Amino acid sequence: MTDGEADLVEAAARGDRAAQDALAREYTPRLRTFVALMGVDDVDDVVQEALTEALRSLADFRGRSKLSSWMIGVALNRCRRWHRVRASRPAPASASKLDGVDPSLPWKSVLSALVQKESADRIAAALDRLPPIFRESFVLHHVEGLDFQEIATLAGTTVSTARVRAHRAKLLLQADLGPAFATLTGLASTTG
């Protein structure tokens, strides 16, 4: 974490509204993308809940991980909670889960190529068909760029389990998307 970011986090933890707003502006686009890819229909609500919880809990952030990983962890827990609640209710028909995701984000993942090559609905449907533990590992590794140690910490599992889940998710997506997946560079050839 840079000195400037550390100062911003410290100020936000003390209740400085301007610092909290700055962190919210910085992380909202990334959290929106993450939450959408996690298969949540109520993206704005879940992002707002995650931001509120994260900003309220900043005093607990000790800097042992990157702030971005910690924020994604808070959002992941909110996504899991949303899925638990939703599992007990019938799912309403909805628009694409990727609607409203900022396409100008500087994604360093091949998933951005998937989103550009395939329709958003097809990608969202393929991600939705993944078992949640595989989708989590895939999105955390291939989209968010977290290493397997960070994923293991967030998921409460081992590094090897996180690696296997991300790899299995990649294989399932490859099978689901067929030849379109194989034409993409990067993801089809990563060992992740």
Backbone as numpy.savetxt, mean C-alpha at the origin, in Angstrom:
# Nx Ny Nz CAx CAy CAz Cx Cy Cz
15.77 9.18 7.84 14.92 10.34 7.84 15.82 11.57 7.84
15.50 12.52 6.98 16.29 13.75 6.92 16.03 14.59 8.16
16.93 15.53 8.41 16.76 16.42 9.56 15.46 17.21 9.44
15.16 17.67 8.22 13.94 18.43 7.99 12.70 17.60 8.28
12.73 16.34 7.84 11.58 15.47 8.08 11.46 15.16 9.58
12.60 14.95 10.24 12.59 14.69 11.68 12.00 15.87 12.43
12.37 17.08 12.03 11.83 18.28 12.67 10.32 18.38 12.43
9.90 18.05 11.21 8.48 18.09 10.87 7.70 17.07 11.71
8.23 15.87 11.84 7.59 14.83 12.64 7.51 15.25 14.10
8.59 15.80 14.62 8.62 16.25 16.02 7.58 17.36 16.25
7.51 18.30 15.32 6.54 19.39 15.46 5.11 18.85 15.37
4.88 17.94 14.43 3.54 17.36 14.29 3.16 16.57 15.53
4.10 15.86 16.12 3.84 15.08 17.33 3.48 16.00 18.50
4.02 17.20 18.50 3.70 18.18 19.55 2.35 18.86 19.31
1.73 18.57 18.16 0.42 19.14 17.87 0.44 20.32 16.93
1.58 20.64 16.33 1.69 21.74 15.38 0.84 21.41 14.16
-0.25 22.14 14.00 -1.22 21.87 12.92 -0.60 22.03 11.54
0.27 23.01 11.35 0.90 23.22 10.04 1.79 22.02 9.69
2.50 21.50 10.68 3.35 20.33 10.44 2.50 19.10 10.13
1.40 18.95 10.86 0.50 17.82 10.59 -0.09 17.92 9.18
-0.49 19.12 8.80 -1.03 19.33 7.45 0.01 19.03 6.38
1.26 19.42 6.63 2.34 19.16 5.67 2.56 17.66 5.51
2.56 16.92 6.61 2.72 15.46 6.52 1.52 14.82 5.81
0.34 15.31 6.12 -0.86 14.77 5.47 -0.81 15.02 3.95
-0.41 16.22 3.55 -0.30 16.52 2.11 0.74 15.63 1.44
1.84 15.39 2.13 2.91 14.59 1.56 2.52 13.12 1.40
1.82 12.58 2.38 1.55 11.14 2.38 0.18 10.74 1.81
-0.75 11.66 1.68 -2.07 11.30 1.19 -2.04 10.62 -0.18
-1.33 11.14 -1.18 -1.35 10.44 -2.48 -0.82 9.01 -2.40
0.25 8.82 -1.66 0.83 7.48 -1.54 -0.12 6.55 -0.78
-0.72 7.04 0.28 -1.66 6.22 1.04 -2.91 5.90 0.22
-3.39 6.86 -0.59 -4.54 6.60 -1.46 -4.24 5.45 -2.42
-3.07 5.49 -3.01 -2.68 4.43 -3.93 -2.61 3.09 -3.21
-1.94 3.08 -2.07 -1.79 1.85 -1.31 -3.15 1.28 -0.91
-4.01 2.10 -0.35 -5.32 1.64 0.11 -6.16 1.14 -1.06
-6.10 1.83 -2.19 -6.84 1.38 -3.37 -6.35 0.01 -3.83
-5.05 -0.17 -3.85 -4.50 -1.45 -4.28 -4.76 -2.57 -3.29
-5.06 -2.22 -2.06 -5.39 -3.23 -1.06 -6.84 -3.67 -1.15
-7.57 -3.17 -2.15 -8.93 -3.64 -2.41 -10.00 -2.99 -1.56
-9.73 -1.82 -1.03 -10.70 -1.11 -0.21 -11.57 -0.24 -1.10
-12.90 -0.33 -0.91 -13.82 0.50 -1.69 -13.88 1.93 -1.17
-13.82 2.09 0.14 -13.94 3.41 0.78 -12.56 4.04 0.95
-11.86 4.26 -0.14 -10.48 4.72 -0.10 -10.33 5.99 0.72
-11.13 7.00 0.43 -10.99 8.28 1.12 -11.21 8.15 2.63
-12.21 7.37 3.02 -12.49 7.19 4.44 -11.34 6.48 5.15
-10.83 5.41 4.53 -9.76 4.64 5.15 -8.47 5.47 5.21
-8.18 6.22 4.17 -6.99 7.08 4.18 -7.12 8.13 5.28
-8.29 8.72 5.39 -8.49 9.73 6.43 -8.32 9.12 7.82
-8.87 7.92 8.03 -8.72 7.25 9.32 -7.25 6.93 9.60
-6.55 6.45 8.57 -5.12 6.11 8.74 -4.31 7.36 9.06
-4.55 8.44 8.34 -3.82 9.69 8.61 -4.11 10.21 10.01
-5.37 10.17 10.39 -5.75 10.65 11.72 -5.04 9.82 12.79
-5.07 8.49 12.63 -4.42 7.61 13.60 -2.91 7.84 13.61
-2.31 7.95 12.43 -0.85 8.15 12.35 -0.44 9.47 12.99
-1.15 10.53 12.69 -0.80 11.84 13.25 -0.99 11.86 14.77
-2.02 11.18 15.24 -2.26 11.09 16.68 -1.18 10.25 17.37
-0.60 9.31 16.65 0.37 8.37 17.22 1.82 8.74 16.93
2.07 9.89 16.34 3.44 10.26 15.96 4.42 10.22 17.13
3.94 10.47 18.31 4.84 10.42 19.47 5.39 9.01 19.68
4.68 8.00 19.17 5.12 6.61 19.28 6.15 6.23 18.22
6.28 7.05 17.19 7.23 6.75 16.11 8.64 7.00 16.63
9.45 5.97 16.62 10.80 6.05 17.19 11.90 6.14 16.13
11.54 6.10 14.88 12.54 6.22 13.84 13.32 4.93 13.56
12.83 3.80 14.08 13.51 2.53 13.82 13.26 2.05 12.40
12.25 2.60 11.77 11.96 2.31 10.37 11.80 3.65 9.66
11.64 3.59 8.35 11.37 4.82 7.62 9.97 5.30 7.98
9.79 6.61 8.00 8.47 7.16 8.29 7.45 6.63 7.28
7.84 6.54 6.02 6.92 6.05 4.99 6.48 4.62 5.29
7.39 3.76 5.74 7.03 2.38 6.10 6.07 2.36 7.28
6.33 3.22 8.25 5.47 3.30 9.43 4.07 3.76 9.03
3.99 4.77 8.16 2.69 5.28 7.70 1.95 4.19 6.92
2.65 3.46 6.07 2.03 2.36 5.32 1.54 1.29 6.29
2.30 1.04 7.35 1.88 0.07 8.36 0.56 0.47 9.03
0.42 1.74 9.33 -0.83 2.24 9.92 -1.97 2.05 8.91
-1.72 2.38 7.65 -2.74 2.21 6.62 -3.07 0.73 6.41
-2.07 -0.12 6.48 -2.30 -1.56 6.33 -3.24 -2.06 7.42
-3.01 -1.63 8.65 -3.90 -2.05 9.73 -5.32 -1.55 9.52
-5.48 -0.35 9.00 -6.82 0.18 8.69 -7.46 -0.62 7.57
-6.68 -1.00 6.56 -7.20 -1.82 5.46 -7.67 -3.18 5.99
-6.87 -3.78 6.84 -7.25 -5.08 7.42 -8.55 -4.94 8.21
-8.67 -3.89 8.98 -9.88 -3.65 9.76 -11.08 -3.48 8.83
-10.90 -2.71 7.75 -11.98 -2.50 6.79 -12.42 -3.83 6.19
-11.46 -4.68 5.81 -11.80 -5.98 5.23 -12.53 -6.89 6.22
-12.13 -6.85 7.49 -12.83 -7.66 8.50 -14.28 -7.23 8.63
-14.50 -5.92 8.68 -15.87 -5.41 8.80 -16.65 -5.73 7.53
-16.04 -5.54 6.39 -16.70 -5.76 5.11 -17.05 -7.23 4.88
-16.24 -8.12 5.43 -16.47 -9.56 5.22 -17.82 -10.01 5.77
-18.34 -9.29 6.73 -19.63 -9.66 7.31 -20.82 -9.04 6.57
-20.53 -8.24 5.54 -21.59 -7.57 4.78 -21.44 -7.89 3.30
-22.56 -7.89 2.56 -22.44 -8.07 1.11 -21.77 -6.84 0.48
-20.91 -7.09 -0.50 -20.20 -5.99 -1.14 -21.06 -5.35 -2.22
-21.21 -4.01 -2.16 -21.97 -3.32 -3.21 -21.14 -3.21 -4.49
-21.83 -3.06 -5.61 -21.13 -2.84 -6.88 -20.45 -1.48 -6.79
-19.23 -1.40 -7.35 -18.51 -0.14 -7.26 -17.73 0.13 -8.53
-17.24 1.35 -8.61 -16.38 1.73 -9.73 -15.01 1.11 -9.51
-14.12 1.34 -10.42 -12.76 0.82 -10.31 -12.12 1.26 -9.01
-11.43 0.35 -8.35 -10.75 0.68 -7.11 -9.57 1.60 -7.35
-9.16 1.73 -8.59 -8.01 2.57 -8.89 -8.44 3.97 -9.33
-9.76 4.25 -9.32 -10.21 5.60 -9.63 -9.64 6.56 -8.60
-9.18 7.69 -9.03 -8.67 8.69 -8.12 -7.22 8.49 -7.71
-6.58 7.41 -8.17 -5.17 7.21 -7.86 -4.38 8.15 -8.77
-3.50 8.89 -8.20 -2.72 9.88 -8.94 -1.73 9.19 -9.88
-1.96 9.23 -11.21 -1.07 8.54 -12.15 0.28 9.22 -12.31
0.42 10.42 -11.78 1.70 11.11 -11.92 2.67 10.79 -10.79
2.25 9.94 -9.84 3.16 9.58 -8.76 4.39 8.90 -9.33
5.54 9.19 -8.79 6.78 8.60 -9.32 6.98 7.18 -8.80
6.12 6.28 -9.22 6.24 4.89 -8.78 7.52 4.30 -9.31
8.23 3.57 -8.47 9.46 2.91 -8.89 9.20 1.43 -9.03
7.98 1.11 -9.32 7.61 -0.28 -9.40 7.05 -0.56 -10.78
7.06 -1.79 -11.10 6.57 -2.21 -12.39 5.06 -2.21 -12.42
4.43 -2.14 -11.24 2.98 -2.12 -11.23 2.46 -0.91 -11.98
3.20 0.19 -11.96 2.77 1.36 -12.72 2.70 1.02 -14.21
3.63 0.19 -14.68 3.56 -0.25 -16.08 2.33 -1.11 -16.30
2.00 -1.95 -15.31 0.78 -2.75 -15.42 -0.45 -1.86 -15.55
-0.50 -0.84 -14.68 -1.65 0.05 -14.69 -1.75 0.78 -16.02
-0.59 1.16 -16.59 -0.58 1.85 -17.87 -0.96 0.91 -19.01
-0.52 -0.35 -18.96 -0.74 -1.29 -20.05 -2.13 -1.91 -20.04
-2.63 -2.21 -18.87 -3.91 -2.89 -18.74 -4.95 -1.91 -18.22
-6.19 -2.24 -18.40 -7.23 -1.37 -17.85 -7.20 -1.45 -16.34
-7.53 -0.35 -15.69 -7.52 -0.31 -14.24 -8.47 -1.35 -13.64
-9.59 -1.57 -14.30 -10.54 -2.56 -13.79 -9.96 -3.97 -13.79
-9.25 -4.31 -14.83 -8.67 -5.66 -14.92 -7.61 -5.87 -13.84
-6.79 -4.87 -13.62 -5.76 -4.96 -12.59 -6.41 -5.04 -11.20
-7.38 -4.17 -10.95 -8.05 -4.18 -9.65 -8.72 -5.53 -9.41
-9.34 -6.08 -10.44 -10.00 -7.38 -10.30 -8.97 -8.48 -10.01
-7.84 -8.44 -10.70 -6.80 -9.45 -10.46 -6.24 -9.33 -9.04
-6.02 -8.11 -8.58 -5.55 -7.91 -7.21 -6.60 -8.36 -6.19
-7.87 -8.09 -6.49 -8.94 -8.51 -5.59 -9.04 -10.03 -5.46
-8.68 -10.73 -6.52 -8.77 -12.19 -6.49 -7.62 -12.82 -5.68
-6.58 -12.05 -5.42 -5.49 -12.58 -4.60 -5.96 -12.75 -3.16
-5.53 -13.81 -2.51 -5.80 -13.89 -1.06 -5.15 -12.68 -0.37
-5.80 -12.14 0.65 -5.30 -10.92 1.29 -3.83 -10.96 1.70
-3.35 -12.07 2.24 -1.96 -12.10 2.68 -1.00 -12.01 1.50
-1.40 -12.54 0.34 -0.56 -12.44 -0.85 -0.62 -11.03 -1.42
-1.83 -10.45 -1.46 -1.98 -9.08 -1.98 -1.16 -8.11 -1.14
-1.23 -8.26 0.18 -0.46 -7.38 1.06 1.04 -7.45 0.74
1.56 -8.66 0.67 3.00 -8.82 0.41 3.37 -8.29 -0.96
2.53 -8.55 -1.96 2.81 -8.07 -3.31 2.84 -6.55 -3.36
1.80 -5.92 -2.82 1.72 -4.45 -2.87 2.84 -3.82 -2.04
3.08 -4.37 -0.86 4.14 -3.80 -0.02 5.51 -3.91 -0.68
5.77 -5.02 -1.36 7.09 -5.20 -1.97 7.19 -4.56 -3.35
6.28 -4.92 -4.24 6.40 -4.49 -5.63 5.89 -3.08 -5.91
5.02 -2.57 -5.07 4.51 -1.21 -5.27 5.19 -0.24 -4.31
5.16 -0.57 -3.03 5.73 0.33 -2.03 7.24 0.23 -1.92
7.81 -0.85 -2.45 9.26 -1.01 -2.44 9.84 -1.38 -1.09
9.01 -1.89 -0.18 9.52 -2.30 1.12 10.33 -3.58 0.96
11.37 -3.70 1.77 12.15 -4.94 1.73 11.42 -5.99 2.56
11.86 -7.23 2.43 11.13 -8.32 3.07 11.20 -8.26 4.60
12.25 -7.68 5.14 12.32 -7.51 6.60 11.22 -6.56 7.07
11.03 -5.45 6.35 9.98 -4.50 6.71 8.60 -5.15 6.59
8.41 -5.92 5.52 7.13 -6.60 5.31 6.88 -7.60 6.43
7.90 -8.36 6.77 7.77 -9.34 7.85 7.37 -8.66 9.16
7.97 -7.52 9.45 7.64 -6.78 10.66 6.19 -6.32 10.64
5.75 -5.75 9.51 4.37 -5.28 9.40 3.37 -6.43 9.47
3.72 -7.56 8.85 2.79 -8.70 8.77 2.88 -9.61 9.97
3.89 -9.41 10.81 4.06 -10.28 11.97 4.45 -11.69 11.59
5.33 -11.79 10.61 5.75 -13.10 10.11 7.26 -13.11 9.91
7.77 -14.15 9.30 9.20 -14.24 9.04 9.54 -13.62 7.69
10.81 -13.33 7.50 11.27 -12.77 6.23 11.02 -13.77 5.09
11.29 -15.03 5.33 11.09 -16.02 4.27 9.61 -16.16 3.91
8.73 -16.06 4.90 7.30 -16.12 4.61 6.87 -14.91 3.78
7.37 -13.73 4.12 7.05 -12.53 3.35 7.52 -12.67 1.91
8.72 -13.21 1.73 9.28 -13.41 0.40 8.43 -14.41 -0.40
8.05 -15.51 0.23 7.25 -16.54 -0.45 5.88 -15.97 -0.84
5.26 -15.22 0.06 3.95 -14.64 -0.24 4.01 -13.68 -1.43
5.02 -12.82 -1.46 5.15 -11.87 -2.58 5.40 -12.62 -3.88
6.22 -13.65 -3.83 6.50 -14.44 -5.04 5.25 -15.19 -5.50
4.54 -15.79 -4.56 3.32 -16.52 -4.90 2.29 -15.57 -5.50
2.17 -14.37 -4.95 1.24 -13.38 -5.50 1.61 -13.03 -6.93
2.92 -12.86 -7.18 3.38 -12.56 -8.53 2.99 -13.67 -9.50
3.15 -14.90 -9.07 2.80 -16.04 -9.92 1.29 -16.10 -10.18
0.50 -15.83 -9.14 -0.95 -15.82 -9.32 -1.40 -14.71 -10.26
-0.80 -13.53 -10.12 -1.13 -12.42 -11.03 -0.71 -12.76 -12.45
0.44 -13.37 -12.59 0.94 -13.76 -13.90 -0.04 -14.73 -14.56
-0.53 -15.70 -13.79 -1.48 -16.66 -14.33 -2.82 -15.99 -14.65
-3.24 -15.07 -13.80 -4.52 -14.39 -13.98 -4.50 -13.45 -15.18
-3.42 -12.70 -15.35 -3.35 -11.71 -16.42 -2.86 -12.29 -17.74
-2.32 -13.49 -17.69 -1.91 -14.19 -18.91 -0.79 -13.50 -19.66
-0.86 -13.57 -21.00 0.22 -13.04 -21.84 0.53 -11.57 -21.62
-0.46 -10.80 -21.21 -0.23 -9.37 -20.98 0.79 -9.17 -19.87
0.78 -10.04 -18.89 1.74 -9.95 -17.79 3.14 -10.25 -18.28
3.28 -11.27 -19.11 4.60 -11.70 -19.60 5.27 -10.65 -20.47
4.51 -9.77 -21.10 5.12 -8.75 -21.96 5.73 -7.61 -21.18
5.42 -7.53 -19.91 5.93 -6.43 -19.10 7.37 -6.73 -18.68
8.20 -5.71 -18.73 9.59 -5.89 -18.29 9.65 -5.67 -16.79
10.59 -6.27 -16.17 10.81 -6.05 -14.75 10.09 -7.05 -13.87
8.76 -6.91 -13.75 8.03 -7.73 -12.81 8.12 -9.21 -13.19
7.99 -9.51 -14.47 8.04 -10.91 -14.90 9.40 -11.52 -14.66
10.44 -10.69 -14.60 11.79 -11.23 -14.44 12.35 -11.08 -13.03
11.62 -10.39 -12.12 12.16 -10.25 -10.77 12.03 -11.55 -10.02
12.92 -11.75 -9.08 12.86 -12.99 -8.31 12.03 -12.84 -7.07
11.71 -11.56 -6.66 10.97 -11.19 -5.48 10.16 -12.24 -4.91
